[in-house]
Amino acid sequence: MRTYLDCIPCFFNQALRAGRIATRDENKLKKLLDEIGTMLRDIPLESTPPETGMLIYEKVREITGESDPYKEIKKDSTKKALALYPSLKNEVEKSNDKLLTAIRIAIAGNVIDFGVNRNFNIEEEIDKVLKQDFAIFDYDKFKDYLDKTDEILYIGDNAGESVFDRILIEEMKKPVIYVVREIPVINDVTYEDAIQAGIDKVASILSSGTSAPGTVLETCNAEFKKVYKNSKFVIGKGQGNYEGLSDEKHLIFFLLKVKCWVIANDIGVNEGDIVLKGINI
């Protein structure tokens, strides 16, 4: 997905939000915004938002001196999600379609996103998504490919959300490689976050090698690119992975809640919709 003009103020808002978590020094924050403004002037609209996000959060780390501003927030998000895990498993077990319910729960977890959404109630979100109609629903294709595959490449999104991913991984009942970010960026899931969520109990964990808030293949390591190229069943979770991979010529199923109108417009749905969208299927 390309960058839209409406992404630009969002870049500033994200930088200021992360900067304020990292430091109270107004001079550093002013320098951060000044340098991002200069940087954005030269970024082409053809680049993906995660490519720009990677540069922005490099600036946040450089100027504030804080390598992981969201570290404690991520730990807290995961702790709260783990407290919900037993009740979420129960929702799946009592369902008439356990796989679909697990998919809905995984999508509900996508609301835990501090890049675009600071205010959310995860319990309310679960209740809503369990009943909400899908705007795009490639479920039959999802099941077909799941039945045929020997292994799933599951590209994670946010910390805390990974607990919800775990429930879907358990229900798919196939070997899974779960992909995390190499370097902390926003509240995206890293290896440490995935371990806290218990992902190591249900999947092998692989770093993509990128510090982008999404999957930008050019910035990923050779190991991930090889696994990605050879994978016949890829799940891309959340908006950042959609932004980075939606133009790929590879079979990918995107699971997400649409949290901004720019992405809604790009997909062809409404803000607030839930999506199970396959590409190249």
Buried (B, 14 or more C-beta within 10 A) or exposed (E): BBBBEEBBEBBBEBBBBBBBBBBEBEEBBEBBBEBBEEBBEEBEEEEBBBBBBBBBBBBBBEBBEBEBBBBEBBBEBBEBBBEBBEEBBEBBEEBEEBBBBBBBBBBBBBBBBBBBBEEBEBEEBBEBBBEBEBBBBBBEBBEEBBEEBEBBBBBBBBBBBBBBBBBBBBBBEBEBBBBBBBBBBBBBBBBBBBBBBBBBEBBEBBBBBBBBBBBBBEBBEEEBBEBBEEBEBBBBBBBBBBBBBBEBEBBBBBBBBBBBEBBBBBBEBEEEBBBBBBBEE
